[in-house]
Amino acid sequence: MKKMKEWIQGQIILETTGWGRERLINICKKNNIKIHNLKIIQDGYTFQTTYMDYKEVVKYNNKINTQITIKDKWGLPYFFYKYKKRKIFLICFLLFVIGIYAFSNYIWNISIIGNETYTAEELSKDITTNYVKIGSSKDKINCSELEKDLRNKYTDIAWISCDIKGTNLVVNIKETIPTNEIITIDEPCNIVAYKDSIVTDIIVNSGSKIIDIGDEVKKNDVLISGVVNVYNEYEELIETNYTSAMGTIWGIVEYNYNDEFDMESNHKEYTGNKKKTYKLNIANNHIELPFSENKYKNSDVISENSNIKLLENLYLPIGIYKETHSEYIITRKKLSEDEAYQLANKRLILYIDNLKKKGVSILENNVTISIENGKCISSGTIKCKEVVGIPSKLTITQEGEQK
């Protein structure tokens, strides 16, 4: 957005040499003429200013007679000057720029980063359905509230951070906190528990330790406080400081594992046939394109929305919505007891492997597998050791009390 603003204003790089060059720079600063990228060169300076401020620089320089040379210039005013005879083209271009500026005040894309258990499509659909609709005004989006709502809903996700970049809402997810990583935020915060656990190890880098090894903590309990109280030799409070608490807390966590499937069920057999269909996406409204119909009776669908973007995070509300359909045939299959036990054990091992990939250490596996009433049921607990502390922003009242 900063680059677009500079381009609309028009930018010019000037070189000033000769007697009085320092005086010219001081006059510009005194009269609030915006100059930046000031660099010292032989016998003078180079600096950047806007198209309008350049006129002011020239006005003040008439009294000093310092030599000024234009080294480079770019932006909308110079573009208009170059094509001033092509009025229709300029009008169309101006309407385009105005349209881009108007669209830049809304959210047209949601990017999900760091997800593993949940798909990006699943999370995006949930956010756009229940929290932030595509086309919402950026001024009406409270990222802190959105983070809080998503953390409360997805309790198995350790860390969720939301940020607006251009017309893109970026949702950064960490499903567990790696043991070698410390998450920090650049404002006063506590380290709180994101899971119920029993504390086993504590490392405090900054802040005040609240808990001890062996303590049983609940979700959202403060582990390391960002409130640091300073006392005198008489143990009287003389000062309270607020800092960004940093540290690593390990704890023992119990996961409840429940999985079941029917001994006899429908199964998909993929034929290998695939078809891609396309729709025109305008402000999240899909318009079917000709010759783009899915004729498969049964198929899995992978969708991908590709909005046009001018810069890395400057998306427009226009794009192509692509769906890939993979055809399958439904067959009925009944498992033997051995096959059911093998499948249940395979699913359990996959679950445990996914935990290990996230940096979780497995201490005990207390899951049992049984067959009851035509179902194969796996249930029990898995005891693990993992990092259980994450930052949580401090809200400080005017009286100095934290919330």
C-alpha positions as CSV (number, residue, x, y, z in Angstrom):
1,M,0.0,0.0,0.0
2,K,2.9,2.4,0.7
3,K,4.4,1.8,-2.7
4,M,1.0,2.4,-4.4
5,K,0.5,5.7,-2.4
6,E,4.0,6.9,-3.5
7,W,3.2,6.0,-7.1
8,I,-0.1,7.9,-7.0
9,Q,1.6,11.0,-5.5
10,G,4.5,10.9,-7.9
11,Q,8.1,10.6,-6.8
12,I,11.2,12.5,-7.8
13,I,14.9,12.0,-6.9
14,L,16.9,15.3,-6.7
15,E,20.6,16.0,-6.5
16,T,21.7,19.2,-4.8
17,T,25.3,20.5,-5.0
18,G,27.2,23.7,-4.4
19,W,27.0,26.3,-1.8
20,G,24.0,26.4,0.4
21,R,23.0,22.7,0.0
22,E,22.8,22.1,3.8
23,R,20.7,25.2,4.1
24,L,18.3,23.9,1.5
25,I,17.9,20.6,3.4
26,N,17.3,22.5,6.7
27,I,14.7,24.8,5.1
28,C,12.8,21.8,3.7
29,K,12.6,20.1,7.1
30,K,11.6,23.4,8.8
31,N,8.7,23.9,6.4
32,N,7.5,20.2,6.7
33,I,8.5,19.3,3.1
34,K,8.6,15.5,3.1
35,I,12.1,14.3,2.0
36,H,13.4,10.8,2.5
37,N,16.2,8.5,1.3
38,L,18.6,11.4,2.0
39,K,22.2,10.3,1.0
40,I,25.5,12.1,1.1
41,I,27.4,12.2,-2.2
42,Q,30.5,14.1,-3.4
43,D,29.8,17.9,-3.1
44,G,26.2,17.4,-2.1
45,Y,23.2,15.3,-1.4
46,T,20.5,13.2,-3.1
47,F,17.0,12.9,-1.7
48,Q,13.5,11.8,-2.7
49,T,10.3,13.9,-2.5
50,T,6.9,14.0,-4.0
51,Y,5.7,15.7,-7.2
52,M,3.9,18.5,-5.2
53,D,6.7,19.0,-2.7
54,Y,9.2,19.3,-5.5
55,K,7.6,22.6,-6.5
56,E,8.1,23.9,-2.9
57,V,11.8,22.8,-3.0
58,V,12.3,24.8,-6.2
59,K,10.5,27.8,-4.6
60,Y,12.8,27.9,-1.6
61,N,15.9,27.2,-3.7
62,N,15.3,30.3,-5.8
63,K,16.4,32.3,-2.8
64,I,19.6,30.1,-2.3
65,N,20.5,29.3,-5.9
66,T,21.8,25.9,-5.1
67,Q,22.2,23.7,-8.2
68,I,19.4,21.1,-8.4
69,T,19.5,18.2,-10.8
70,I,16.6,15.7,-11.4
71,K,18.1,12.2,-11.3
72,D,14.9,10.2,-11.7
73,K,11.1,10.6,-11.5
74,W,8.1,8.2,-11.7
75,G,4.5,8.0,-10.7
76,L,1.0,8.9,-11.8
77,P,1.6,12.7,-12.5
78,Y,4.5,11.9,-14.8
79,F,2.5,9.1,-16.5
80,F,-0.4,11.6,-17.2
81,Y,2.1,14.1,-18.6
82,K,3.6,11.5,-20.9
83,Y,0.3,10.4,-22.3
84,K,-1.7,13.7,-22.0
85,K,-2.8,13.6,-25.7
86,R,-4.4,10.1,-25.3
87,K,-7.4,11.3,-23.2
88,I,-9.5,8.1,-23.5
89,F,-6.6,5.9,-22.5
90,L,-5.9,8.2,-19.5
91,I,-9.6,8.3,-18.4
92,C,-9.8,4.5,-18.5
93,F,-6.5,4.2,-16.7
94,L,-7.6,6.7,-14.0
95,L,-10.9,4.7,-13.5
96,F,-8.8,1.5,-13.2
97,V,-6.6,3.1,-10.5
98,I,-9.7,4.5,-8.7
99,G,-11.2,1.0,-8.8
100,I,-8.1,-0.6,-7.4
101,Y,-7.9,1.9,-4.6
102,A,-11.6,1.3,-3.8
103,F,-11.2,-2.5,-3.8
104,S,-8.1,-2.2,-1.6
105,N,-10.4,-1.4,1.4
106,Y,-11.9,-4.8,1.4
107,I,-10.9,-8.4,2.0
108,W,-10.9,-10.5,-1.2
109,N,-8.8,-13.5,-0.2
110,I,-8.0,-15.6,2.9
111,S,-4.6,-17.4,3.2
112,I,-4.1,-20.2,5.6
113,I,-0.5,-21.0,6.7
114,G,0.8,-23.9,8.8
115,N,-2.3,-26.1,8.8
116,E,-1.9,-29.9,8.8
117,T,-4.9,-31.5,10.5
118,Y,-7.4,-29.2,8.9
119,T,-7.3,-28.4,5.2
120,A,-7.0,-24.8,4.0
121,E,-10.3,-25.1,2.2
122,E,-12.1,-26.3,5.4
123,L,-10.7,-23.5,7.5
124,S,-11.3,-20.8,4.9
125,K,-14.9,-21.9,4.4
126,D,-15.5,-21.8,8.2
127,I,-14.0,-18.3,8.5
128,T,-16.0,-16.9,5.6
129,T,-19.2,-18.5,6.8
130,N,-19.1,-17.6,10.5
131,Y,-16.6,-14.8,11.0
132,V,-15.3,-12.8,8.0
133,K,-17.1,-12.8,4.7
134,I,-15.2,-12.2,1.4
135,G,-15.8,-8.6,0.6
136,S,-15.9,-7.4,4.2
137,S,-14.5,-3.9,5.0
138,K,-11.0,-4.1,6.5
139,D,-12.0,-1.4,9.1
140,K,-14.7,-3.7,10.5
141,I,-12.3,-6.7,11.1
142,N,-10.9,-7.1,14.6
143,C,-8.0,-9.5,14.2
144,S,-7.6,-9.9,18.0
145,E,-11.2,-10.9,18.4
146,L,-11.0,-13.3,15.4
147,E,-7.9,-15.0,16.9
148,K,-9.8,-15.4,20.2
149,D,-12.9,-16.9,18.5
150,L,-10.8,-19.3,16.4
151,R,-8.8,-20.5,19.4
152,N,-12.0,-21.1,21.4
153,K,-13.4,-23.1,18.5
154,Y,-10.3,-25.1,17.5
155,T,-9.1,-26.1,20.9
156,D,-6.6,-28.6,19.5
157,I,-4.7,-25.8,17.7
158,A,-2.0,-24.2,19.9
159,W,-1.5,-20.8,18.2
160,I,-3.5,-18.8,15.8
161,S,-2.4,-15.4,14.5
162,C,-4.5,-13.2,12.1
163,D,-3.1,-10.3,10.1
164,I,-4.4,-8.2,7.3
165,K,-2.0,-7.6,4.5
166,G,-3.3,-5.6,1.6
167,T,-6.6,-7.3,0.6
168,N,-5.5,-10.6,2.1
169,L,-6.4,-12.0,5.5
170,V,-3.5,-14.1,6.6
171,V,-4.3,-16.8,9.2
172,N,-1.1,-18.4,10.6
173,I,-1.6,-21.6,12.5
174,K,0.7,-23.7,14.8
175,E,-1.1,-26.9,15.8
176,T,1.6,-27.6,18.4
177,I,4.6,-25.6,19.6
178,P,7.9,-27.2,18.6
179,T,10.3,-27.8,21.5
180,N,13.0,-25.7,19.9
181,E,10.8,-22.7,19.1
182,I,9.8,-19.7,21.3
183,I,6.8,-17.7,20.0
184,T,7.1,-14.0,20.9
185,I,4.9,-10.9,20.3
186,D,6.1,-7.3,20.4
187,E,3.8,-6.1,23.2
188,P,3.2,-6.9,26.9
189,C,1.9,-10.5,27.2
190,N,1.6,-13.5,29.5
191,I,2.6,-17.1,28.8
192,V,-0.6,-19.1,29.3
193,A,-1.4,-22.8,29.1
194,Y,-3.2,-23.8,25.9
195,K,-3.9,-27.3,27.3
196,D,-4.6,-29.0,30.6
197,S,-1.4,-30.5,31.8
198,I,1.0,-31.3,34.6
199,V,4.1,-29.1,34.4
200,T,7.4,-30.9,34.1
201,D,10.0,-28.3,33.0
202,I,10.2,-24.5,33.1
203,I,12.6,-22.1,31.4
204,V,11.9,-18.4,32.0
205,N,13.6,-15.8,29.6
206,S,11.6,-12.8,30.8
207,G,8.7,-12.1,33.0
208,S,7.7,-13.6,36.4
209,K,7.2,-17.4,37.0
210,I,3.8,-18.2,38.4
211,I,3.9,-22.0,38.5
212,D,6.3,-24.7,39.7
213,I,7.3,-28.1,38.4
214,G,4.6,-30.7,39.3
215,D,1.7,-28.1,39.3
216,E,-1.5,-29.1,37.5
217,V,-2.6,-26.3,35.2
218,K,-5.8,-25.8,33.2
219,K,-6.2,-24.2,29.8
220,N,-5.6,-20.4,29.9
221,D,-3.9,-20.5,33.3
222,V,-1.0,-17.9,33.5
223,L,2.3,-19.7,33.6
224,I,4.7,-16.8,33.2
225,S,3.4,-13.3,33.9
226,G,4.3,-10.2,31.9
227,V,3.6,-8.1,35.0
228,V,6.9,-7.6,36.9
229,N,6.6,-6.0,40.3
230,V,9.6,-4.3,41.8
231,Y,9.9,-4.1,45.7
232,N,12.3,-2.3,48.0
233,E,14.2,-3.9,50.9
234,Y,11.0,-3.6,53.1
235,E,9.1,-5.6,50.5
236,E,7.0,-2.6,49.6
237,L,5.8,-2.3,46.0
238,I,7.6,0.6,44.4
239,E,7.1,0.0,40.6
240,T,5.2,-2.2,38.2
241,N,6.6,-3.0,34.8
242,Y,4.9,-4.7,31.9
243,T,6.9,-6.8,29.5
244,S,6.6,-9.5,26.8
245,A,6.9,-12.7,28.8
246,M,9.1,-15.3,27.2
247,G,9.9,-18.8,28.1
248,T,9.3,-22.5,27.5
249,I,7.0,-24.7,29.6
250,W,6.8,-28.4,29.1
251,G,4.0,-30.5,30.5
252,I,2.4,-33.9,30.5
253,V,-0.8,-34.0,28.4
254,E,-3.4,-36.7,28.1
255,Y,-5.1,-37.1,24.7
256,N,-8.4,-38.9,24.6
257,Y,-8.4,-41.2,21.5
258,N,-11.7,-42.4,20.1
259,D,-12.1,-44.0,16.7
260,E,-14.6,-46.4,15.3
261,F,-15.8,-47.8,12.0
262,D,-18.3,-50.3,10.8
263,M,-17.2,-53.8,10.0
264,E,-19.3,-53.6,6.8
265,S,-19.3,-50.3,4.9
266,N,-19.1,-48.5,1.6
267,H,-15.7,-48.1,0.0
268,K,-14.6,-45.9,-2.8
269,E,-12.8,-47.5,-5.8
270,Y,-11.3,-44.8,-8.0
271,T,-11.6,-45.3,-11.8
272,G,-8.7,-43.0,-12.6
273,N,-11.0,-40.6,-14.6
274,K,-10.6,-36.9,-13.7
275,K,-12.3,-33.8,-15.0
276,K,-11.6,-30.1,-14.4
277,T,-14.4,-27.6,-14.3
278,Y,-14.1,-23.8,-14.2
279,K,-16.2,-21.0,-12.9
280,L,-15.8,-17.2,-13.1
281,N,-15.5,-15.9,-9.5
282,I,-16.7,-12.3,-9.0
283,A,-16.8,-11.1,-5.4
284,N,-17.2,-14.7,-4.3
285,N,-20.1,-15.4,-6.7
286,H,-19.5,-18.3,-9.0
287,I,-20.7,-18.1,-12.7
288,E,-20.6,-21.4,-14.6
289,L,-18.5,-21.3,-17.7
290,P,-19.6,-23.1,-21.0
291,F,-18.5,-26.7,-21.5
292,S,-17.5,-27.0,-17.9
293,E,-20.1,-29.4,-16.5
294,N,-19.3,-32.4,-14.2
295,K,-21.0,-35.5,-15.5
296,Y,-19.6,-38.0,-12.9
297,K,-22.3,-39.5,-10.7
298,N,-19.8,-40.0,-7.8
299,S,-16.6,-38.0,-7.4
300,D,-14.3,-36.4,-4.9
301,V,-13.8,-32.7,-5.5
302,I,-10.7,-30.6,-4.9
303,S,-11.4,-26.9,-5.4
304,E,-9.0,-24.0,-5.9
305,N,-9.8,-20.3,-6.1
306,S,-7.3,-18.2,-7.9
307,N,-8.1,-14.5,-7.6
308,I,-6.2,-12.0,-9.7
309,K,-3.5,-10.2,-7.7
310,L,-1.4,-7.2,-8.6
311,L,1.1,-7.5,-5.8
312,E,1.9,-10.2,-3.3
313,N,-1.1,-9.4,-1.0
314,L,-3.2,-7.2,-3.3
315,Y,-6.0,-9.5,-4.5
316,L,-8.9,-8.3,-6.7
317,P,-12.4,-9.7,-6.4
318,I,-12.1,-11.4,-9.8
319,G,-10.7,-14.8,-10.6
320,I,-11.2,-18.4,-11.6
321,Y,-12.7,-21.0,-9.4
322,K,-11.3,-24.4,-10.5
323,E,-12.7,-27.8,-9.4
324,T,-10.9,-31.2,-10.0
325,H,-13.4,-34.1,-10.0
326,S,-12.0,-37.7,-9.4
327,E,-14.5,-40.3,-10.3
328,Y,-15.1,-43.3,-8.0
329,I,-17.4,-46.3,-7.8
330,I,-19.0,-47.3,-4.5
331,T,-18.6,-50.9,-3.4
332,R,-19.8,-52.7,-0.3
333,K,-17.1,-54.5,1.8
334,K,-17.2,-56.5,5.0
335,L,-14.0,-56.8,7.1
336,S,-12.9,-59.9,9.0
337,E,-11.9,-59.4,12.6
338,D,-8.2,-59.6,11.8
339,E,-8.6,-57.1,9.0
340,A,-10.5,-54.8,11.3
341,Y,-7.8,-55.0,14.1
342,Q,-5.1,-54.3,11.5
343,L,-7.0,-51.3,10.1
344,A,-7.7,-49.9,13.6
345,N,-4.1,-50.3,14.6
346,K,-2.9,-48.7,11.4
347,R,-5.1,-45.7,12.1
348,L,-3.8,-45.5,15.6
349,I,-0.2,-45.6,14.5
350,L,-0.9,-42.9,11.9
351,Y,-2.4,-40.7,14.7
352,I,0.6,-41.2,16.9
353,D,3.1,-40.6,14.1
354,N,1.3,-37.2,13.4
355,L,1.8,-36.3,17.0
356,K,5.5,-37.2,16.9
357,K,5.9,-35.0,13.7
358,K,4.7,-32.1,15.8
359,G,7.4,-32.5,18.3
360,V,5.3,-34.4,20.9
361,S,7.0,-37.2,23.0
362,I,4.9,-40.2,23.6
363,L,5.1,-41.5,27.2
364,E,2.2,-44.1,27.4
365,N,-0.2,-45.6,25.0
366,N,-3.3,-46.8,26.8
367,V,-5.6,-47.4,23.8
368,T,-7.6,-50.7,23.5
369,I,-9.3,-52.1,20.4
370,S,-12.5,-54.1,20.5
371,I,-15.3,-55.3,18.2
372,E,-18.8,-54.7,19.4
373,N,-22.2,-54.7,17.6
374,G,-20.7,-54.8,14.1
375,K,-18.3,-51.9,14.9
376,C,-14.5,-51.8,15.5
377,I,-13.9,-49.4,18.4
378,S,-10.6,-47.9,19.5
379,S,-10.7,-45.9,22.8
380,G,-8.3,-44.8,25.5
381,T,-5.7,-42.2,26.4
382,I,-2.3,-41.4,25.0
383,K,0.0,-39.7,27.6
384,C,2.5,-37.2,26.0
385,K,5.1,-34.6,26.9
386,E,5.1,-31.4,25.0
387,V,5.4,-27.6,25.1
388,V,2.2,-26.2,26.6
389,G,2.8,-22.4,26.9
390,I,1.8,-19.8,24.4
391,P,1.8,-15.9,24.5
392,S,-1.4,-14.1,25.4
393,K,-1.7,-10.3,25.0
394,L,-2.1,-8.3,28.2
395,T,-4.9,-5.7,28.3
396,I,-3.8,-3.0,30.8
397,T,-6.4,-0.6,32.2
398,Q,-5.7,3.0,33.0
399,E,-5.4,2.1,36.7
400,G,-2.5,-0.2,35.7
401,E,-4.5,-3.4,36.3
402,Q,-4.1,-6.3,33.9
403,K,-7.0,-8.2,32.3
